[in-house]
Each structure stands twice: as structure tokens, then as C-alpha cells.
Amino acid sequence: SGQGAPMRVGSAALLAACALGSAAAMAPAGVDNVLRVATAIGVTASSTVRTKLGAEVLKTKASRGDLLTAVDGEVQRMIEDGVREAFPEHAFLGEESVPAGAKASSEAIAAALDRADAQWLWICDPIDGTTNFVQSLPIVGISIGVAHRESQGAPWEVVCGVIVDPFREEVFAAVKGQGATLAGRPIRVGDEGMADAVVATGFAPSEASLRPMVRGMNALGPKVRTIRMLGSAAVMLAWVAAGRLTAYYEADLNAWDTAAGVLLVREAGGKVTGLDGAEHAIATRTLLACNAASHEGIQKTLADAGVNGLDEVGAPE
């Protein structure tokens, strides 16, 4: 695997995380400054998350497994305030500004992508892994993805991604065309085949999402080395990029869960698609992020098991 050394978040770490090259033709002008700000904001926010592990639940959202704490909102405000100060012309979409549920989430990202007055859009999850956070399980990610388009009507692309792990004190960063880093050092996905794959998935908050993911585990179990549920999409994507995991799949995710991590995996040499095998875009809700050696076999196994998105609850299995 291409796993780098842990990165201790501080001034030296911040400089290292920003040490991506600046000459990539694929990245728009100004992206290096966006990366510096995203990293600085993420590092600052991570201190708050680290000191408030085990915070009380304010309420549940879409289901009893979809939790909200006061720290989620506090951290999002820190991130958004930092973006507004540095880039007042940029648009911002954060999880805690959107009502719960897949429909509201899809409508929110569609509205953000349709904005006529912005060329930059920050897509952020302040605490990805809130259930872990509430339970004092230190597997949490701060996910900051930044999309860009050249002009109104042009396609959006995520060009910068930062994921901060507050408890391992690691910063994963990527710029489109410049590779992915941990501690300023390049990382790469692993090269193991499907038989040796360590696959991650999530425990979904709804039956419609949980059913296909359990079918996927049943189908993959005999064919891979092992399967893990870690409770944070951002962390699982970062760990695929670093070669710690082979693959991560999920039947229904929001853009703020995936924007940064998808770029990380791609820039680390991995392949990211929907469960149908089609290219993953910002608004795509299904996900398979994987190293190149295992993607085809894992995707086919999931497809053969009918793992292609949400089930219709109440429909015959």
C-alpha cells in the first residue's frame, strides 16, 4: 500500500499538507490558495472536535441512527465563517444547513450546483461520523470538498479535497491533477486483488439502504479477506486512498459525505463509480471507491447481488 506517516496537525503539518505542486494544468487558478484555506480551517475545527468527544445528542434527524449534536453546528459555523472571510464570493453547502432525508439532500445539492453567481462551491460535512462521536468512538472525519466551474453553465468538478481526522491527527489532501497526500507525502491506493481485499461499508440509517448493503456483505464475504464497518464515510474514503482499505461501498450517500474523499481516491490512483459502474459525479448517491485491481470484481459481485441503490421498502426480496 501507499500509506504515509501520520500527520500531527499543527503549523508544520499545515505547511506539509499544502506542499502539493502548483503547476498542474488540470487545476484552476487559485486552487492552491483554496487548499491552504481548507486545510487551515479543517485543522482549526479539528481541535474543537477533539476536545468535545462524547457530546450529547440534541436530536435525531432522518432516523434514530441519524444524530445531531451542538458540536456539528458549531464546527460547521467555524468552517463557513472561515470560507466567507477568505472567499466571500464562493458558495457554501454544509450538511447542517439542509433538512434531513435523501430527498432534501438531493434538492440541496441540485440547487447549489444551479447557482448562477458562483464559480466555486464548498461542500462540507463538519463531523462525518456523528454516532461514533456521540459514543466516544474516535473515528470521525471533517470533510471539505471544493468544486469549481469555469463559467456559468459549465460543468462542476471537485478540484480540492481535505479530510481531517481529529483523533489520529491526520490531514489528507488532494488537488485535481496533483495527486493525494498524507503529511505532505504522496499516497496511493493498494494493489491487492479481490481475494485479499479489505472492504468497508456502512450501517445505513434506513431499511431501504440497509437491505442492499447487507446483501452486499453476504455476496462479498466469501470472496474477500474481510469486511469492516467504521462509521465515517470520510475516513473510509481517506483510508482507501491511503491503501489501508481496498474498497468502500454504500447504497446512499450525500455529496458532503463524498466530495472530498472521491477526489482523494481518484488522485491516489483508485477508481470511483456508482454501484452501477458508471462514473461517480458530485450528485451521485451510490458509491464504490476501490483500488484498480479489485474494482471490476467487487462491482460485478455487488451488481449480481442486486446492490445498485436503495431498495423499495416493503417490496419482495
N, C-alpha and C positions, 0 to 999 in steps of 0.2 A: 504494500500500500504506500501512498504518498503522504502519510500523516506527518505533520510538522510538530515542532515542540510547542508546549503550552505557552500562551502569551499572557503575561501579567499586565492587567490593564492599568496603565499609568502613562506618564509623559513619554517615556522611552518606547513603550508599547504602541502608543498612539502614532509616533513617528514611524515605527516599523510597519504598522498597518497601512500607512499612507504611502509606503515605498513602492507602489506599483508604477510601472513605466508610464511616461506621459506622451508617447509618440504613436500610440495605436490609431490607425486611420479609422477603425470601426467605431470609436467612441467620439461623442460630440465635444466641441469646445466647451470648456468649463467643467467637465466631469471630474477632473482631479480635485477641484475645489469642493464639488459636491461630495466626493468621497471623504475629504478631510472633515467636513462638517458632519456628515453622517456618522463617521467614526467617533468624533468628539462627543456628539450628542449621545450616542449609544453607550460610550464609556461612562459618561456622567450619570446617565439613567441607571446604569448597572449598579452603581453604589447604593442608590435608593432601594432597588430590588433586593440587593444582598442583605441590607440591614432590616428588611421587613418580611423576611421569610416566615410563613405561617400566619399571615394576615387573615383576619376574619372575613367570612363571606358576607357581602352586603345583600346579594340576592342571586337567584338563579335566572338564567335567560331563556334560551330555547327549550331547555330540559333541565332535569335535576342534576345532570352532569355538566352543564354549561354554566360556569360560575363567574361571578364578578366580585372583585374586592375594591376597596377605595384606592389601593395602590395602582390598579390598572389605569384608572382615570388620572391619577397623579403623574404617572410615568408618561402617559400619552400627552398630557399638557406640557411636560418638560420637553418632549420631542417636538411637538408642534410649535411651541414658543421659540425653540432654537432654530427651526426651519424658517419661521416668519421673520425672525431677526436677521438671518443671513440672506434669505432669498424671498423677499416679500411678494415677488411676482409668481412664485411657484404655488401650485395647487397641492392640497394635502388630504389624504384619506386615511383615517385611523379606525381600527375596529370599534373603539368605544364610542364613536360618533354615529354608529349605524345600529338600527334596531336588530334584534336577534332573528335568526332564521335564514335559510338559504335564499328565499325569495327577496328579502330585504337586502341581503348582501349582494346578490346578483344585480339588483336595481341600482345599488350604490356605486358599484364599480362601473356599470354602464354609464351612469350619469357623470362620474368623474372622467371617464375616457371621452365623453362627448363635450366636455367643456371647451368653449371656443376661444377662451382668452389665455390659455396656458400652454407652454411647451414642455414643462416639467411637472411631474406628478409624483409625490412621495406617498408610498403605500406601506403602512406601518402597523405592526402588532406590538403593543407595548410590553405585554407579558404573554408569550406563547407557551402555554403550559400552566394555566391558572390553577387547575386542580392539583397538579404537583406542588405549586407554590403554596396553596392553602394547607396541604398536608405536610409541609416542610420537607418535601422531596426535592432536592436541589438539581432538578433537570428542567431548566427554563431557558427560553431564548428571547432576546429583544431583536425583532426582525424589522429591518429598514431597507425597503427596495425603492429605487428611484427610476421612474420611466421618463422617456424623452421622445419627442417627435419634432421633425424639422420644421413643420408648418401646420396650420390648421387643415385638418382633413388627411394629413399624412399618418401612416401607421405608428402606433406607440411601440416602443421597445424598452424593456428594462435594461438600463445601461450601467447601473451601480447597485450593489447589494452589500449590506453589512449585517451580520448576525453576531450578537454579543452574548456569550454565556457568562452570566454574572458570577456563578459559583465555581466554575473551573477557571474563571478569569481569562477567557479566550476571546479573541476577536477574529472572526472570519470575514474576509473582504474580497470583492471581485469587481472588476470593471470590464465591460464587454470588449473582447479582443485583447485583453491584457492578462488573462489568467486569474486564478484564485489563490489567495494566500491565507496562511495562519502564522501569526508572529512575523509577518513580512516575508515569509518564506513560501515558495510555491508548494501547493498541494495538488495531488492527483487522486482520482478515483482508483480503486483497486483493479486488479486484472484477473481475479479468480472467476472460474466458471460457475455455472448454476449449482453443481453438486457441492461446492464449497461455500455457497452464498450464505451470508448472514442478512436476513431480510427483516425489515421493520414495517410495522403497520400501526394503526391507531385503534382505540376503542371508541367507537362513534357515539355521539350523544343521542342518536335516533335509531329506531329499529330499521328504518329504511336504509340507513347507511351501514349499520352493524351487520345485518344479514350477509351482504356480499363480501364484507371483509372477513367474516368467519368462514365463508365458503372458500375464500382465497387461502386462508391459513390451512384448511383441510386439504386443498389441492396442492399447495406448495410444500407442506410439511414433509412428505416422503421424498421430495426431490431436492431439497436444500439442506444446508447444515443445521440451521436453526432459525427461529422466528422470535422477534422481540417486539414489545410494545413499550415505548419510552415516554409517551405523553406530551411530546412537544414536536410539532411538525418542523419548526425552525431548526431545532437541534438535530433531528433525524436527517434533514436535508444537508446540514453542515457536515454531519458525520459521514454521509455518503460521499460528499466532495472530498473529505479527508481520507477516505479509504477505510474508515472504521466500520462502516456498514456497506454491504454490497448494493442494497436496494431498499426503497421505501415506496409503498403503495397506499393509496387511500381512495375511497369512493366519492368523497365530497369534501372539498376544502375551499376556503375563501382566498381571495387574491392576497390579503395581508398575511396569510399563513405561508404563502409560497413565493411571492415576488422576489425576495432576496435569495432564498435558497435555490430556486430553479436556476438563477444566473450562476450561483456558486458551483452547482453540479456541472453545468454546461462548460463553464470556464475551466473546471478541473478535469475535463475530458470525458464526462459522463453524458448519458442520453436521457432526456426528459420528454415524456409524451403523456397524453391522456391514457386511460386504461384501454382505449380502442387502438392505441398505437399511433394516433395522429399527433402532429406537433402540438406541444403544450403552449398555449398563449396566456396572456395576463388573466383573462376571464374564464379560462378552462377550470372546471371544478373537480374533475378526476385527475389522478396523478400516478405516474410510475416514473420514479427517478432511480437510475441504475447505472452501474458501470457498463461499458460497451459489450463486454464478453458475456454478460448474463441477461441483457435486456430482452433479446428475442425469445429465449426460452421461458423467462418469467412472464412476459406479456402473453405468450401463447397459452401457458398454463392457466393464467387468470381468465383469459377470454374463453377457454374451453369450459371453465367452471361457471361461466355466466357472470363474471365480475367485470362489469362495464359501466357502473354508476349506481345510482340509488335504485333499490327495489321498490315496487309498488306494495306498500304495506297492506296486508290482507289478501294479496294475490297468492295463488297456489305456488308452493316452492317447486 
